[in-house]
Amino acid sequence: MNYKIKNAERKIEEHELKTEEFTNLLEEALGQASRALSKERLEYISSLLKNSLTDEELGHIEERESLSILNELNDAEIILLQSCLPIQYVSDEFLEKHKKILSITPLYQDCSTSEQDQQAFQKSYKEKLIRLGLLREIYQRYEQDELPEFNEETGRLKANHYQVSPLGYSLLRIIDIQIKEN
């Protein structure tokens, strides 16, 4: 992370990126960094800042929007987003490391309050990723004589699975999440 910060400082000096737009971006990033609760969060912020300095094709509005989206997400939501990448891009080590966050506990009548809470949070994480446009629901195609399956809770079509959207991929790349094949 220190390398990323030093690299960003060098870019600022070299290219004299002391514009009002960059100042706004830097202020927002520093504010988020001061509230960061984990080393990973600091890494995400410094990566976003570093990459926004080197990717000149990104406009100031997109940089601010990326930082704003990152500010809305907690670390568990970023982990959940990453877990929705195609299976060949999600390592076994990643799944093992984050199994507590990623395990979905089915609800049953005698389940504990903590299990109910965990499932409620997991559901809210996924809903937020969908609302922000980082994740999208994929629906099964039905034959003409088949009835579609509906989500009993929402009354909407039941999603077959979830897929990272182009905006989700962009955010993962900007915060330097490595997307590698196994």
FENDA-V164471 format. One record per helix or strand of 3 or more residues. SS is the DSSP state (A for helix, B for strand). FROM is the first residue (numbers start at 1). LEN is the number of residues. If there is no record, write none. Layout:
SS_FROM_LEN, SS_FROM_LEN
This chain:
A_2_14, A_20_16, A_39_16, A_60_13, A_75_9, A_87_3, A_92_6, A_99_4, A_113_19, B_135_5, B_159_6, A_166_9
